[in-house]
Amino acid sequence: TAPIMAVGAASLAAFEDVDKGMDIVITKTGATGEALESMENIVKDIATSIPTSFEEAGTAVGEVNTRFGVTGEELEKLSTQFIEFAKINGTDVNGSIDSVQKAMAAFGLEAKDAGAFLDTLNKVGQDTGVSVDSLTALMVTNGTALQSMGYSASDAATLLGQLDKAGVDASTVMTGFSKVQKAALDEGVSMQDKFAEALSSSEAAIDTFGAKAGPKLYESFQNGTLSMDMFTAGATNLNDALGSVEETFNATVDPTDQLAVAFNELKLVGAEIGEVLQGQLAPIIETVTEALRGLKEWFTSLDDSTKQTIVTVAAVVAAIGPVVAIIGTVVSAVGTVISVVGSVTSAI
């Protein structure tokens, strides 16, 4: 009986765990029928292929479908990449999807660009130490200014990462860039030439970029932390870092992670058993509930004296049970001792 009860309890627990992920998909997408079934299968495939929870897989699938409108293989691939991206960067998968989608929108990127953009953000974070959350926030804040200067999403991410590494406030620099761009247009010179002129001296840098950012920016150029190449639009491509997320994630997978995947496969089997158990248990529980409801009504109808007697007797019976078991054990032990003593006496 004990092993059967254990399997039943584990199966019901597994069902609840798996069901959490499926419920998240429903609440995030409102999907039904075949569309829902397809996404639920994707959640199962992800949870049994990489170390993650069903809940996190459900969150990724539901949010990616809602934010990017993708389905099928594209949904599974992008959801998997977001989970990997969040894990290696120590971020929340739901928050990552939200912030990345906003940064993509700021630069006019489409769903098909999402994978390459994640690789770019991950590589910039590794090269500069900037957190990916900060990086996407900076891209949203300064997207208009950067695009007006011809910067692509990959150019912007690289530049903003380098500025963060140098300790220069990006927003202040963007204000200075606007001045440089306007001056270049007014004088009919290239922006690069005007930018070089603005950084020709500490005074010129202060005049263009302000008293706070100017000296820091000038110093960063002088010591080589920053260079003119970093400020050149078109210097990078969104596909330059392809595979960065997957390669980094795979390098972090250890035997513990592999065990987590195996447990998720076991949970799926348990969840199927749990689902059947719930279907079979429901009518039984309903019958027991009705019986208990009748017992309650009967007990409530009794007078206080009778209730007190019943409660007292029940308490005595509950207390006697373990005592009887202990007495039985003691009697058995005494019998064994008497038997041994008899044997010893005979031997003597």
C-alpha positions in Angstrom: 0.0 0.0 0.0 2.8 2.5 1.0 4.5 2.4 -2.5 1.2 2.7 -4.3 0.3 5.8 -2.1 3.8 7.2 -2.7 3.4 6.9 -6.5 0.0 8.4 -6.3 1.1 11.4 -4.3 4.2 11.9 -6.5 2.0 11.7 -9.7 -0.4 14.3 -8.4 2.5 16.6 -7.4 4.0 16.1 -10.9 0.7 16.9 -12.5 0.4 20.2 -10.5 4.0 21.2 -11.5 3.5 20.5 -15.2 0.0 22.0 -15.1 1.4 25.3 -13.8 3.3 25.8 -17.0 0.3 25.0 -19.1 -1.9 27.4 -17.2 0.6 30.2 -17.7 0.3 29.7 -21.5 -3.5 29.9 -21.3 -3.5 33.1 -19.2 -0.9 34.8 -21.3 -2.2 33.9 -24.7 -5.9 33.0 -24.3 -5.3 30.2 -26.7 -7.7 27.3 -27.1 -8.0 24.1 -29.2 -5.2 23.1 -31.5 -3.3 26.4 -31.0 -3.1 25.7 -27.2 -2.2 22.1 -27.7 0.7 23.1 -30.0 2.0 25.5 -27.4 1.6 23.0 -24.6 3.7 20.5 -26.6 6.3 23.2 -27.1 6.5 23.7 -23.3 7.0 20.0 -22.8 9.7 19.8 -25.5 11.6 22.7 -24.0 11.4 21.4 -20.4 12.7 18.0 -21.5 15.5 19.4 -23.6 17.2 22.1 -21.5 17.4 22.5 -17.7 14.4 24.7 -16.8 11.1 24.4 -15.0 7.7 23.8 -16.7 6.6 27.1 -15.2 9.5 29.0 -16.8 9.0 27.2 -20.1 5.3 28.2 -20.0 6.2 31.8 -19.2 8.6 32.0 -22.1 6.3 30.3 -24.6 3.3 32.4 -23.6 5.2 35.7 -23.5 7.1 35.2 -26.8 3.9 34.2 -28.6 2.2 37.3 -27.3 5.1 39.7 -27.9 6.4 38.5 -31.2 3.4 36.6 -32.7 5.4 33.6 -33.6 4.2 29.9 -33.5 5.5 26.4 -34.2 9.2 25.8 -34.6 10.0 29.6 -34.5 8.2 29.9 -31.2 10.1 26.9 -29.7 13.5 28.2 -30.9 13.0 31.7 -29.7 11.5 30.7 -26.3 14.4 28.4 -25.7 16.9 31.1 -26.6 15.2 33.5 -24.2 15.4 31.0 -21.3 19.1 30.4 -22.1 19.7 34.2 -22.4 18.0 34.8 -19.0 19.9 32.1 -17.2 23.4 33.1 -18.3 22.7 36.7 -17.7 21.0 36.2 -14.3 17.7 37.9 -15.3 14.0 37.0 -15.1 12.8 35.4 -18.4 9.5 37.4 -18.4 11.3 40.7 -17.8 14.0 39.9 -20.4 11.4 39.3 -23.1 9.7 42.5 -22.2 12.8 44.7 -22.2 14.3 43.1 -25.4 11.0 43.5 -27.3 10.9 47.2 -26.4 14.5 47.7 -27.5 13.8 46.0 -30.8 10.7 48.1 -31.3 12.8 51.3 -30.7 15.1 50.3 -33.6 12.4 48.9 -35.9 13.6 45.3 -35.6 11.2 42.4 -36.5 10.6 39.0 -34.9 13.0 37.3 -37.3 15.8 39.5 -35.9 15.1 38.5 -32.3 17.6 35.6 -32.1 20.5 37.6 -33.6 19.7 40.6 -31.4 19.8 38.4 -28.3 23.2 37.1 -29.4 24.4 40.7 -29.9 23.2 41.8 -26.4 24.9 38.8 -24.8 28.2 39.4 -26.6 28.2 43.1 -25.7 27.5 42.2 -22.1 30.4 39.8 -22.1 32.8 42.3 -23.7 31.9 45.3 -21.6 30.4 44.0 -18.4 27.2 46.0 -18.8 24.1 44.2 -17.6 21.7 43.3 -20.4 18.8 44.9 -18.6 20.7 48.2 -18.4 21.7 47.9 -22.0 18.2 47.4 -23.4 16.9 50.3 -21.2 19.6 52.6 -22.6 18.7 51.5 -26.1 15.0 52.4 -25.5 15.9 55.8 -23.9 18.4 56.8 -26.6 17.0 55.0 -29.6 15.7 58.1 -31.4 19.0 60.0 -31.0 21.1 57.1 -32.1 19.0 56.3 -35.1 19.1 59.9 -36.2 22.8 59.5 -36.4 22.6 56.4 -38.5 23.3 53.8 -35.8 21.8 50.4 -36.2 20.7 48.3 -33.3 24.0 46.4 -33.2 26.0 49.7 -33.5 24.0 51.2 -30.7 24.4 48.2 -28.4 28.1 48.1 -28.9 28.5 51.9 -28.4 26.3 52.0 -25.3 28.2 49.0 -23.8 31.6 50.7 -24.3 30.3 54.0 -22.8 29.1 52.1 -19.8 32.4 50.4 -19.4 34.2 53.7 -19.6 31.9 55.1 -16.9 30.4 57.8 -19.2 26.7 58.6 -18.9 25.2 57.6 -22.2 22.3 60.1 -22.1 24.6 63.0 -21.6 26.8 61.9 -24.5 23.7 61.6 -26.7 22.9 65.3 -26.0 26.5 66.1 -27.1 26.1 64.0 -30.2 23.1 66.1 -31.2 25.2 69.2 -30.9 28.0 67.6 -33.0 25.5 66.5 -35.6 23.9 69.9 -35.9 27.3 71.7 -36.1 28.5 69.3 -38.8 25.4 70.0 -40.9 25.7 73.7 -40.4 29.3 73.8 -41.4 29.0 71.2 -44.2 31.6 68.8 -42.7 31.4 65.2 -41.8 30.2 64.2 -38.4 33.3 62.2 -37.7 35.5 65.3 -38.4 33.4 67.5 -36.1 33.4 64.7 -33.4 37.2 64.6 -33.6 37.3 68.4 -33.2 35.0 68.2 -30.2 37.4 65.8 -28.5 40.6 67.6 -29.6 41.0 69.1 -26.1 39.4 68.9 -22.7 38.0 72.4 -23.1 36.4 71.5 -26.4 35.0 68.3 -24.9 33.4 70.3 -22.0 32.0 72.8 -24.4 30.3 70.1 -26.5 29.4 67.4 -24.0 29.1 69.3 -20.8 31.2 69.7 -17.6 30.3 66.2 -16.4 30.6 64.0 -19.4 33.2 66.1 -21.4 36.3 65.4 -19.3 35.4 61.8 -18.8 34.8 61.3 -22.5 38.0 63.1 -23.4 40.0 61.1 -20.9 38.6 57.8 -22.2 39.7 58.7 -25.7 43.2 59.7 -24.5 43.8 56.5 -22.6 42.4 54.3 -25.4 39.3 53.1 -23.5 37.2 54.6 -26.3 38.1 55.1 -30.0 36.6 56.8 -33.0 35.9 53.4 -34.6 33.3 52.7 -31.8 31.5 55.9 -32.9 31.3 54.9 -36.5 27.8 54.0 -37.7 27.8 50.7 -39.7 30.9 49.3 -37.9 29.0 46.2 -36.7 26.4 43.8 -38.0 23.5 42.1 -36.1 24.8 38.8 -37.3 28.4 39.3 -36.0 27.7 37.4 -32.7 25.4 34.6 -34.0 25.4 31.6 -31.6 26.7 33.6 -28.6 23.8 32.7 -26.3 23.6 29.0 -27.2 27.4 28.5 -27.0 27.6 30.2 -23.6 24.6 28.3 -22.2 25.9 24.9 -23.4 29.2 25.6 -21.7 27.4 26.1 -18.4 25.4 22.8 -18.5 26.7 20.3 -16.0 25.5 16.9 -14.7 23.2 18.5 -12.3 21.5 20.3 -15.1 21.2 17.1 -17.1 19.6 15.4 -14.1 17.0 18.3 -14.0 16.1 17.5 -17.6 15.8 13.8 -16.7 13.5 14.6 -13.8 11.3 16.7 -16.0 10.9 13.8 -18.3 9.9 11.7 -15.3 7.5 14.5 -14.2 5.7 14.3 -17.6 5.1 10.6 -17.1 3.9 11.2 -13.5 1.7 14.1 -14.7 -0.1 11.7 -17.1 -0.7 9.3 -14.2 -1.8 12.1 -12.0 -4.3 13.3 -14.5 -5.9 9.9 -14.7 -5.8 9.6 -10.9 -7.6 12.9 -10.5 -10.3 11.8 -12.9 -10.8 8.5 -11.0 -10.6 10.1 -7.5 -13.1 12.9 -8.2 -16.3 10.8 -7.9 -14.9 8.9 -4.9 -14.0 12.2 -3.1 -17.5 13.5 -4.0 -19.1 10.4 -2.4 -16.9 10.7 0.7 -17.7 14.4 0.9 -21.4 13.7 0.9 -21.0 11.1 3.7 -19.0 13.5 5.8 -21.6 16.2 5.2 -24.2 13.8 6.5 -22.0 13.0 9.5 -21.6 16.7 10.2 -25.4 17.2 10.1 -25.9 14.3 12.5 -23.2 15.4 14.9 -24.5 19.0 14.9 -28.0 17.7 15.9 -26.8 16.0 19.1 -26.9 17.7 22.5 -23.7 19.0 24.1 -23.5 16.2 26.6 -23.6 13.5 23.9 -21.0 15.4 21.8 -18.7 15.6 24.8 -19.0 11.9 25.4 -18.2 11.1 21.7 -15.2 13.4 21.7 -13.9 11.9 24.9 -14.3 8.3 23.7 -12.6 9.2 20.4 -9.7 10.8 22.2 -9.3 7.7 24.5 -9.4 5.3 21.5 -6.8 7.4 19.7 -4.6 7.3 22.7 -5.1 3.6 23.4 -4.1 2.6 19.8 -0.3 3.3 20.2 -0.3 1.9 23.8 -1.8 -1.4 22.6 0.8 -1.6 19.9 3.6 -1.0 22.4 2.2 -3.5 24.9 2.0 -6.1 22.1 5.7 -5.5 21.3 6.7 -5.7 25.0 4.8 -9.0 25.5 6.4 -10.4 22.4 9.8 -9.4 23.6 9.2 -10.9 27.1 8.1 -14.1 25.5 11.3 -14.2 23.5 13.4 -13.6 26.7 11.6 -16.4 28.6 12.2 -18.7 25.7 16.0 -17.8 25.6 16.2 -18.3 29.4 14.6 -21.7 29.1 17.2 -22.7 26.5 20.1 -21.5 28.6 18.7 -23.3 31.7 18.6 -26.6 29.7 22.1 -26.0 28.5 23.4 -25.5 32.0 
